[in-house]
Amino acid sequence: QNKRECTVNIIINSIKVRAMTTRSIPPTPRDGFFANQLDNFIGPGATTSELILQFGASLVIGLLCFWVKQENDALSEEPSNWKLNAIVIALGMDMIGGVVTNSTSAAKRWYHREGQGYVQHMTFISIHAMQIAAVAFLFCPREDRQWFYFLAVYGLLLVSSVVVLSVPLYLQRPVAMSLVSAAIPLSMSKVLPETPGMEWFIPLLFLKLLVSHLTVETSFQPGEVWHTDKKEDKQL
């Protein structure tokens, strides 16, 4: 009896592994310039709900980040600059959009598909030097500290990314969350130069890249059943 149960469990586990492997294979990006570019950016096969979350959260919370900057400028009686305002909105939408998009099942399948390894992930992380530079050189009022802000934040991001990619898979998420948690008080400390009204940037940047992008997770799809030890399974 025990041998039979053991055999059944082995078969069930094998089926689950095969299902998980199949689930991790992304669909082929669609034809057509716009659709193809969108699929290569957010991951092919994104559901309507995922698209609404990505673009809706990016717009709403991006504007919230802009409002925080405007509130700070009003208190400090800083003159409004439409060019800088546009950059704040773009940065806010990029950070929030990245947090949400990279955490969807479609993006997880796409950015962790076969052929995507250490080099590809670190390349994606590295190009965010542009966003860090924008904050450092446009929103750090102390010009003598701008380079320090850029090098410190960029260096911490790269080192943190290497750490997340180096730990065993089962530790990736808690390690990434620990590093993001450390980034929150760091962004509000006196260690880094002040960026008035942009204190949200570092935590969101680290959350986007370390947790949403780098961590490997199972890409559940609508209608799948999550098997538990309870009497009833949970439909996703």
C-alpha positions as CSV (number, residue, x, y, z in Angstrom):
1,Q,0.0,0.0,0.0
2,N,2.8,2.4,1.0
3,K,4.7,1.5,-2.2
4,R,1.6,2.2,-4.3
5,E,1.1,5.6,-2.6
6,C,4.7,6.5,-3.1
7,T,4.4,5.7,-6.8
8,V,1.3,7.8,-7.1
9,N,3.0,10.7,-5.4
10,I,5.9,10.5,-7.8
11,I,3.6,10.5,-10.8
12,I,1.7,13.5,-9.4
13,N,4.9,15.5,-8.7
14,S,6.2,14.7,-12.2
15,I,3.0,16.0,-13.7
16,K,3.3,19.2,-11.6
17,V,6.9,19.7,-12.7
18,R,6.0,19.3,-16.4
19,A,3.1,21.7,-16.0
20,M,5.3,24.2,-14.3
21,T,7.9,23.9,-17.1
22,T,5.3,24.3,-19.8
23,R,3.8,27.3,-18.0
24,S,7.2,29.0,-18.1
25,I,7.5,28.9,-21.9
26,P,6.2,32.3,-23.2
27,P,4.1,32.6,-26.4
28,T,5.7,33.9,-29.5
29,P,5.5,37.7,-29.9
30,R,2.8,38.8,-32.3
31,D,3.3,40.1,-35.8
32,G,2.9,43.8,-36.6
33,F,5.3,46.6,-35.5
34,F,3.3,47.9,-32.5
35,A,2.1,44.6,-31.2
36,N,5.6,43.1,-31.6
37,Q,7.3,45.9,-29.8
38,L,4.7,45.8,-27.0
39,D,5.1,42.0,-26.6
40,N,8.9,42.3,-26.5
41,F,8.5,45.0,-23.8
42,I,5.9,43.6,-21.4
43,G,6.0,40.0,-22.4
44,P,3.7,38.2,-25.0
45,G,0.4,36.8,-23.8
46,A,-0.5,39.5,-21.3
47,T,-4.1,39.3,-20.3
48,T,-6.5,42.3,-20.4
49,S,-6.4,42.5,-16.6
50,E,-2.6,42.6,-16.6
51,L,-2.6,45.4,-19.3
52,I,-5.1,47.5,-17.3
53,L,-3.1,47.1,-14.1
54,Q,0.2,48.0,-15.9
55,F,-1.0,51.1,-17.7
56,G,-3.6,52.2,-15.1
57,A,-1.2,51.9,-12.1
58,S,1.6,53.6,-14.1
59,L,-0.6,56.6,-14.8
60,V,-2.4,57.0,-11.5
61,I,0.5,56.4,-9.2
62,G,2.9,58.2,-11.5
63,L,0.8,61.3,-11.1
64,L,0.8,60.7,-7.3
65,C,4.6,60.8,-7.4
66,F,4.3,64.1,-9.4
67,W,1.9,65.4,-6.8
68,V,4.4,64.7,-4.0
69,K,7.1,66.6,-5.9
70,Q,4.7,69.5,-6.4
71,E,3.7,69.6,-2.7
72,N,7.4,69.8,-1.8
73,D,8.1,72.6,-4.3
74,A,5.1,74.6,-3.0
75,L,6.4,74.3,0.6
76,S,9.9,75.4,-0.5
77,E,8.5,78.1,-2.8
78,E,10.4,76.6,-5.8
79,P,9.3,78.0,-9.2
80,S,7.4,75.5,-11.4
81,N,9.3,74.2,-14.5
82,W,7.3,72.3,-17.0
83,K,10.3,70.5,-18.4
84,L,11.2,69.2,-15.0
85,N,7.6,68.4,-14.2
86,A,7.4,66.3,-17.4
87,I,10.5,64.4,-16.3
88,V,9.1,63.7,-12.8
89,I,5.9,62.3,-14.4
90,A,7.9,60.2,-16.8
91,L,10.2,58.8,-14.0
92,G,7.2,58.1,-11.8
93,M,5.3,56.2,-14.5
94,D,8.5,54.3,-15.4
95,M,9.1,53.2,-11.9
96,I,5.5,52.2,-11.1
97,G,5.0,50.7,-14.5
98,G,8.1,48.7,-14.1
99,V,7.1,47.5,-10.7
100,V,3.8,46.2,-11.9
101,T,4.8,45.1,-15.4
102,N,7.8,43.1,-14.3
103,S,5.7,41.3,-11.6
104,T,3.1,40.0,-14.1
105,S,3.1,36.4,-15.2
106,A,3.5,37.5,-18.8
107,A,6.7,39.4,-18.0
108,K,8.0,36.7,-15.7
109,R,7.7,34.1,-18.5
110,W,9.4,36.5,-21.0
111,Y,12.3,37.8,-19.0
112,H,13.1,34.5,-17.4
113,R,12.7,32.4,-20.6
114,E,15.5,30.1,-21.9
115,G,18.5,32.2,-23.0
116,Q,17.9,35.0,-20.4
117,G,20.7,34.7,-17.9
118,Y,23.1,36.7,-15.8
119,V,24.4,38.9,-18.7
120,Q,20.9,39.8,-19.9
121,H,19.6,40.6,-16.4
122,M,22.6,42.8,-15.6
123,T,22.3,44.6,-18.9
124,F,18.7,45.4,-18.1
125,I,19.7,46.7,-14.7
126,S,22.7,48.7,-16.0
127,I,20.6,50.8,-18.5
128,H,18.8,52.3,-15.5
129,A,21.9,54.5,-15.0
130,M,19.9,57.0,-17.1
131,Q,17.1,57.3,-14.6
132,I,19.5,57.6,-11.7
133,A,21.5,60.3,-13.6
134,A,18.3,62.2,-14.2
135,V,17.5,62.4,-10.5
136,A,21.1,63.1,-9.5
137,F,21.8,65.9,-11.9
138,L,18.3,67.5,-12.2
139,F,16.8,67.1,-8.7
140,C,19.8,67.2,-6.3
141,P,20.2,70.9,-5.4
142,R,23.8,70.5,-4.2
143,E,25.9,70.4,-7.4
144,D,29.0,69.3,-5.4
145,R,27.1,66.1,-4.3
146,Q,25.4,65.1,-7.5
147,W,28.1,62.8,-8.7
148,F,28.2,61.1,-5.3
149,Y,24.5,60.5,-5.4
150,F,24.8,59.0,-8.9
151,L,27.7,56.7,-8.1
152,A,26.4,55.7,-4.7
153,V,22.9,54.7,-5.9
154,Y,24.1,53.1,-9.1
155,G,26.8,51.2,-7.3
156,L,24.4,50.0,-4.6
157,L,22.0,48.9,-7.3
158,L,24.6,46.9,-9.2
159,V,26.0,45.2,-6.1
160,S,22.5,44.4,-4.8
161,S,21.6,42.9,-8.2
162,V,24.7,40.7,-8.2
163,V,23.7,39.5,-4.7
164,V,20.2,38.6,-5.7
165,L,21.4,36.7,-8.7
166,S,24.1,34.9,-6.7
167,V,22.0,33.4,-3.9
168,P,20.1,30.1,-4.2
169,L,16.7,30.4,-6.0
170,Y,14.7,29.8,-2.8
171,L,16.5,32.8,-1.1
172,Q,16.1,35.3,-4.0
173,R,12.8,36.8,-2.9
174,P,13.6,37.3,0.8
175,V,17.1,38.6,-0.1
176,A,15.6,41.0,-2.6
177,M,13.0,42.2,-0.1
178,S,15.7,42.7,2.5
179,L,17.7,44.9,0.1
180,V,14.6,46.9,-0.8
181,S,13.7,47.4,2.8
182,A,17.2,48.7,3.4
183,A,16.8,51.1,0.5
184,I,13.8,52.8,2.1
185,P,15.5,54.3,5.2
186,L,18.6,54.9,3.2
187,S,16.7,57.1,0.8
188,M,15.5,59.2,3.7
189,S,18.8,59.4,5.5
190,K,21.5,62.0,5.5
191,V,24.0,59.6,3.9
192,L,22.8,60.5,0.4
193,P,22.4,64.0,-0.8
194,E,18.8,65.3,-0.5
195,T,16.5,65.2,-3.6
196,P,13.5,67.1,-2.3
197,G,10.2,65.6,-3.4
198,M,11.9,62.6,-5.1
199,E,12.5,60.4,-2.0
200,W,10.2,57.8,-3.5
201,F,12.6,57.2,-6.4
202,I,15.2,54.9,-4.8
203,P,12.7,52.5,-3.1
204,L,10.7,52.2,-6.3
205,L,13.8,51.7,-8.4
206,F,15.0,48.9,-6.1
207,L,11.5,47.3,-5.9
208,K,11.2,47.4,-9.7
209,L,14.5,45.8,-10.4
210,L,15.4,43.5,-7.5
211,V,12.0,42.1,-6.6
212,S,9.8,42.5,-9.7
213,H,12.4,41.8,-12.4
214,L,15.2,39.6,-11.0
215,T,13.3,37.1,-8.8
216,V,12.1,33.9,-10.5
217,E,8.5,33.0,-9.8
218,T,5.9,30.5,-11.1
219,S,3.9,32.1,-13.9
220,F,0.3,31.1,-13.0
221,Q,-2.3,31.6,-15.7
222,P,-6.0,32.4,-15.4
223,G,-8.1,29.3,-14.7
224,E,-5.3,27.2,-13.3
225,V,-5.9,25.4,-10.1
226,W,-3.5,25.8,-7.1
227,H,-3.3,22.4,-5.5
228,T,-3.3,22.5,-1.7
229,D,-3.6,19.9,1.1
230,K,-7.1,21.3,1.9
231,K,-10.3,19.6,0.7
232,E,-10.9,22.4,-1.8
233,D,-8.4,23.6,-4.4
234,K,-8.1,27.3,-5.1
235,Q,-8.8,28.4,-8.6
236,L,-6.6,31.3,-9.8
